[in-house]
Structure formats: C-alpha cells, structure tokens
Amino acid sequence: MFELYANKTQLCVRQMEPLTSGSVNVYNVRFAFSEDWEGLEKTAVFRAGDKSVSVLLGPEGTCVILLA
C-alpha cells in the first residue's frame, strides 16, 4: 500500500511499493492530512499521460489508484 501525507501544500510519500506496467485497480493508497485540511473535502487526482481520474476520498482517506 502507498501511504502519503499532506502537510499544508506539501505531499510526502511515507510508504511506497513497486508498480507494474499494465496493472489496473490493484494498488491501494492511504492519504493522511495535517490539521490544516480539517473540514475540507479531499479529492485524489491520478494522471497517466493525457488521461486523469479524480476520486473523492472518504473519511478514512483510502482509495484504489485508478490509472496504470
């Protein structure tokens, strides 16, 4: 699982794993946020080439990476 931490405007990788080309919807990611993000709606945007997908994060801050 990927673990990312957003502190104000900076996103830091806390944990990562190797990606395999062609894999789709198999990699999980967990976002954690500083108190600066409290009360805000959070959306993850994944991009690959000219394609992008937005995913609204729930209260647990997890989702599946949708592009490979």
N, C-alpha and C positions, 0 to 999 in steps of 0.2 A: 504494500500500500504506500502511496505517496502521502506525505504529510507536509503541509505548507502553513506558514504563519504570516498573517498580515498585521504589521505594526504601522499604524497610520497609513502611509502611502508606499511602504516598502514590503515586498513579498519575499520571504525567506524559505528555502527548502530545508526542512528538518529531517526528512527521510525520503529516499527515492529507490526505485528499482529499475533494472534494465527494461527497455521497451523492445518489442519485436515487431518489425515491419509487417503490416497486414493484419495485426490483431485488432479486433473491433469489440468494444464494450466489455473488456475483461480487466481493465486496470481501475482500481478504486483510488479515490483521493479524499483526504480529510483536510479541511481548512479550519484553522484556529485563528481567532481575531483578538486584537488588543481591545481594551475598553473603549477606544476611540470609535469603534464600529458598533457599539451597543445601540440598539433601537433602529438600525438601518437594515434594509432588505439587501441581501447579498446574492450576487449572480456570478457564476464562473463562466468565462468565455474561452472556449478551446478553438485554436486555429491550426489549420494544416493547409499550406499553400494559399489559395484564394477562397477556401471554404472555412466557415466559422459556425460554431454551435454555442448557444447560450443556455445555461442550466441554472434555474433558480435553486439556491441552497436552502434547505430546511434548517430547523434549529440545531440539528446535530452537525451541520456543516460538511456532510459527506455526499459524494456522488460518484458516478462512473465516468471516466474520460471517454467522450463520445467520438473522438476522431483518432485515427491511427495513421 
